[in-house]
Amino acid sequence: MPQSFALALLALAFAAGSARAGQDTPATDSTAIGTPVAAHAAVYRDDGLEALRPALAHDSYALSPGPRPYLHRFALTPSFGKLGAERLYMMRVAYYPNSWLGYEGELGHVPSQAVDAIVHRLNIVLRHPLSGRLQPYVNAGYGMTIVLPGRSVNADAVTKNMLALGGGLELYIRDDLALRAEMRRNTVFGSQANGEGLVAYDYAEQTLGLEFYRFIQP
């Protein structure tokens, strides 16, 4: 999985490079060239539909100029990947109270033949917004994992504390949509077999998801 994840990051970088030429050239807008029009005049796309964002009427995948705006943005990210050797399905919800800091909640499911696990975490996301489609970030979180033994295991559910540290890369497809790839190191704290002392178990986590952005009026 680490090799396939590295290939995914390379694909993101390649796609961003090929898209940069289109990004650096301002989107063509008939309202910005030629005879001035009224401030509230309707602008229509090539298919005849009225454009809600006139600047993107003829280029749906153009980005607004300048660094990506994160202030007062809400993000929803369905993701899938691996936690250790097991499959991981994750839903993330984030809010950015300013441009460089975000708060994120996660709920994940790790299905397995013998046992299932539920992962829930609270994270902080730190970034320096850049111009362009590629946006790196780092994050750290605390949460819990609940292991639910299956019918083949005669045991009760077990809850363990978890710390997570990692980072990722976003590739913006348009202003409100990005492809998000992430890698983390998770540390789960458990007790020794004799019940004395703690043991830390490390698990690698790799996920890939689509991130949907919306502005929230303050």
C-alpha positions in Angstrom: 0.0 0.0 0.0 2.8 2.6 0.7 4.1 2.1 -2.9 0.6 2.6 -4.4 0.1 5.6 -2.2 3.4 7.1 -3.4 2.2 6.5 -7.0 -1.0 8.3 -6.2 0.9 11.3 -4.9 3.0 11.4 -8.1 -0.2 11.2 -10.2 -1.5 14.2 -8.2 1.7 16.2 -8.9 1.6 15.3 -12.6 -2.1 16.2 -13.0 -1.5 19.5 -11.2 1.4 20.4 -13.5 -0.6 19.7 -16.6 -3.5 21.8 -15.2 -1.3 24.7 -14.2 -1.2 26.2 -17.7 -5.0 26.4 -17.7 -4.9 27.9 -14.3 -2.4 30.6 -15.1 -4.4 31.8 -18.0 -7.4 33.8 -16.8 -10.8 32.2 -17.6 -12.4 33.9 -20.7 -15.5 35.8 -19.7 -17.6 37.6 -22.2 -18.5 40.2 -19.6 -14.9 41.2 -19.1 -14.1 41.9 -22.8 -15.7 44.3 -25.1 -18.7 46.5 -24.3 -19.3 47.0 -20.5 -22.5 45.4 -19.3 -24.7 46.0 -16.3 -23.4 44.7 -12.9 -26.3 42.3 -12.6 -26.6 41.2 -16.3 -27.0 37.5 -16.7 -24.1 35.5 -18.2 -24.8 32.2 -20.0 -22.6 29.2 -20.5 -21.9 27.5 -23.8 -24.8 25.1 -23.2 -27.3 28.0 -22.8 -27.7 27.7 -19.0 -27.3 30.8 -16.8 -23.9 30.7 -15.0 -24.2 31.2 -11.2 -20.5 32.2 -11.2 -20.0 34.4 -14.3 -16.1 34.2 -14.1 -16.3 30.4 -14.6 -19.0 30.5 -17.3 -16.7 29.1 -20.0 -14.2 27.2 -17.8 -15.8 25.1 -15.0 -12.4 23.9 -13.8 -10.6 27.3 -13.5 -9.5 28.4 -10.1 -9.9 31.8 -8.5 -6.6 33.8 -8.5 -4.5 34.0 -5.4 -4.0 31.5 -2.5 -6.8 29.1 -1.8 -9.4 30.6 0.6 -9.9 28.5 3.7 -11.4 31.1 6.1 -14.9 30.1 7.2 -15.0 27.1 4.9 -16.7 23.8 5.7 -15.4 20.6 4.2 -16.9 17.1 3.8 -14.5 14.3 2.8 -15.6 10.7 2.2 -12.4 8.5 2.0 -11.2 5.0 1.8 -7.8 3.3 2.3 -5.9 1.1 4.7 -5.3 1.1 8.5 -2.4 -1.3 9.0 -3.3 -4.3 6.8 -7.1 -3.8 7.0 -9.5 -1.8 4.9 -10.6 1.6 6.2 -13.7 3.6 5.3 -13.7 7.2 6.7 -16.0 10.2 6.8 -14.4 13.6 7.7 -16.1 16.9 8.5 -13.9 20.0 8.9 -14.3 23.7 9.6 -11.7 26.4 9.2 -12.1 29.4 11.6 -9.1 31.1 9.9 -7.0 30.5 6.8 -4.3 28.4 8.4 -6.1 26.3 11.1 -8.9 23.8 10.8 -10.8 21.6 13.2 -11.8 18.2 11.9 -13.9 15.3 13.2 -13.6 11.7 11.8 -15.6 8.6 11.9 -14.2 5.4 10.4 -15.0 1.7 10.0 -12.5 -1.1 9.7 -14.2 -4.3 8.6 -12.6 -7.7 9.1 -13.6 -11.3 9.1 -12.9 -11.9 12.8 -13.5 -8.4 14.3 -14.7 -5.0 13.3 -13.3 -1.7 14.6 -14.8 1.8 14.8 -12.4 4.8 14.8 -13.4 8.3 15.8 -11.0 11.2 16.2 -10.7 14.9 16.6 -8.0 16.6 14.6 -6.3 20.0 14.0 -5.2 20.8 10.5 -2.4 23.2 9.9 -1.5 24.7 6.5 0.0 27.6 4.6 -2.4 28.4 1.7 -0.7 28.6 -1.7 -1.7 29.7 -5.1 -2.3 26.8 -7.4 -4.0 23.4 -7.3 -1.6 21.6 -5.0 -2.1 22.3 -1.2 0.0 20.5 1.4 -1.0 20.3 5.1 -0.1 18.6 8.3 -2.5 17.3 11.0 -2.6 15.7 14.4 -5.4 14.1 16.3 -6.6 12.2 19.3 -9.4 9.7 19.4 -10.5 6.2 20.3 -10.8 2.9 18.5 -13.5 0.5 19.5 -12.9 -3.2 18.6 -16.1 -5.2 18.2 -15.3 -9.0 18.3 -17.3 -11.0 15.8 -19.3 -14.2 16.5 -16.2 -16.3 16.2 -14.6 -14.5 19.1 -16.1 -14.9 22.6 -15.1 -11.5 24.0 -16.5 -8.1 24.9 -15.9 -4.8 22.9 -12.6 -3.1 23.8 -12.0 0.6 23.7 -8.4 2.0 23.2 -7.0 5.5 23.1 -5.3 6.6 19.8 -2.9 9.4 18.8 -2.4 10.2 15.1 0.2 12.4 13.4 0.6 12.9 9.6 -0.1 15.0 6.6 -1.4 15.1 3.1 -1.8 16.8 -0.2 -4.9 18.2 -1.9 -5.3 18.6 -5.6 -7.9 21.1 -6.4 -10.2 20.2 -9.4 -12.1 23.4 -9.0 -12.7 25.9 -6.3 -15.1 23.8 -4.3 -13.7 20.3 -5.0 -10.4 18.6 -4.3 -8.8 15.2 -4.4 -7.2 14.5 -1.0 -4.4 12.0 -0.3 -3.1 11.5 3.3 -0.7 9.4 5.3 -0.6 9.1 9.1 1.0 7.2 11.9 -1.5 6.0 14.5 -0.4 4.9 18.0 -2.9 2.8 19.9 -2.4 2.3 23.6 -3.2 -1.1 25.2 -2.3 -3.1 28.3 0.2 -5.9 28.5 -1.0 -9.5 28.7 -0.5 -9.6 32.5 -2.4 -6.4 32.9 0.6 -4.4 34.1 1.8 -1.4 32.2 0.9 -0.1 28.8 2.0 -1.2 25.3 1.9 1.2 22.3 1.0 -0.4 18.9 1.8 1.6 15.7 -0.3 1.4 12.6 0.2 3.1 9.3 -2.8 4.7 7.7 -3.2 5.8 4.0 -6.4 7.3 2.6 -7.7 8.8 -0.6 -10.9 10.8 -0.8 -12.9 13.6 -2.4 -13.2 16.9 -0.5 -16.2 19.0 -1.0 -15.9 22.7 0.2 -18.6 25.2 1.1 -18.4 28.7 2.5 -20.2 29.4 5.8 -21.2 33.0 6.5 -19.7 34.1 9.8 
